Amino acid sequence: MALQNKGIIITGGASGIGAATARMAMERGAQVVIADMNDALGGELAAELGKDRCRFVRTDVTSTESVETLFREAAAFCTVDGVFNNAGIGHQAMTVDYTDAEWMQVIDINLNGVFRVAREAMRHMGKRGGSIVNCASILGHVGQTQTAAYTAAKGGVLNLTRTLALEGAPDGIRVNSLSPGYIATPLLDQLEQEVLDFLTSLHPVGRLGRAEEVAGAALFLLSDEASFITGTDLLVDGGFTAGKS
Ligand SMILES: NC(=O)c1ccc[n+]([C@@H]2O[C@H](COP(=O)([O-])OP(=O)(O)OC[C@H]3O[C@@H](n4cnc5c(N)ncnc54)[C@H](O)[C@@H]3O)[C@@H](O)[C@H]2O)c1
């Protein structure tokens, strides 16, 4: 799947799924802008991938100003053909123990952040068209204890995606989401081994996913091979949501 001469912004591109997507996009010929709050990891990865086709722009998706700066700097470097709206955090707590601040932070990054980035992407793409992929989760499809804000945000991403797809369609802007199962990335670092073993057992394929397996799906949706696909969600979950075996 070629991405030759396509410019792609990847939020949360410094780590995990985002970093794997940046590497794979570069291998397939794209120009990549890594947008992340983590200066150290983002700068390091951009330097490794090469200055001629990759840039790091420090970005905080909770700030409209920061997102506007990202798109300005990206547009000076490449055309913005694709955006992987992937930055996200997790938080584990029973609802009765959640503070307002914890709830707001997860919603502000995982849902409001996706909105801010998609809005700016659609403004920049205009009538030129493009492809936006929002990172949802299996936890947008099913509930799970101790993840109230995360599940609410990811469920919101699924339906936000449908509305954005309807609004973008006349201008050739495709908007889709993808829903990973549990993927072995630093996001899971906070979980104990016992919990990881249990989560692994929920995937019929008997293992957690790899970041590269999500990256491939994201790049498919960003590529012209997905030219008739908009407003949908792609589950990349090793059968997690298929049912019980
Ligand atoms: N790992 C999983 O099991 C899993 C499962 C389903 C969905 N997801 C989703 O995949 C996406 C990527 O997660 P990951 O597993 O690669 O995690 P990760 O922690 O490895 O990467 C997330 C990246 O987002 C960045 N980030 C956090 N807050 C930000 C902000 N305000 N502005 C800009 N960047 C910010 C972090 O610095 C980090 O580089 C997230 O949206 C996550 O919810 C992950």
The ligand as a Gaussian input file, in Angstrom:
#p B3LYP/6-31G(d) Opt

LIG

0 1
 N       -2.611000       0.149000      23.998000
 C       -3.857000      -0.291000      23.998000
 O       -4.183000      -1.373000      24.533000
 C       -4.951000       0.507000      23.325000
 C       -6.187000      -0.113000      23.100000
 C       -7.195000       0.604000      22.482000
 C       -6.985000       1.913000      22.102000
 N       -5.776000       2.481000      22.341000
 C       -5.617000       3.878000      21.941000
 O       -4.507000       3.994000      21.093000
 C       -3.989000       5.316000      21.169000
 C       -2.480000       5.257000      21.351000
 O       -2.214000       4.590000      22.567000
 P       -0.863000       3.783000      22.849000
 O       -1.265000       2.466000      23.367000
 O        0.054000       3.850000      21.692000
 O       -0.308000       4.609000      24.092000
 P        1.087000       5.331000      24.389000
 O        0.988000       5.785000      25.801000
 O        2.222000       4.461000      23.991000
 O        1.059000       6.599000      23.400000
 C        0.187000       7.668000      23.585000
 C        0.892000       8.945000      23.152000
 O       -0.033000      10.037000      23.303000
 C        0.709000      11.153000      23.778000
 N       -0.172000      12.109000      24.450000
 C       -0.794000      11.978000      25.650000
 N       -1.457000      13.098000      25.948000
 C       -1.258000      13.958000      24.907000
 C       -1.680000      15.283000      24.635000
 N       -2.432000      15.974000      25.501000
 N       -1.298000      15.859000      23.486000
 C       -0.507000      15.184000      22.602000
 N       -0.063000      13.940000      22.822000
 C       -0.430000      13.333000      23.964000
 C        1.725000      10.532000      24.749000
 O        2.806000      11.425000      25.008000
 C        2.125000       9.270000      24.009000
 O        3.244000       9.503000      23.180000
 C       -4.737000       5.987000      22.319000
 O       -5.778000       6.789000      21.803000
 C       -5.320000       4.816000      23.094000
 O       -6.487000       5.162000      23.804000
 C       -4.754000       1.818000      22.931000

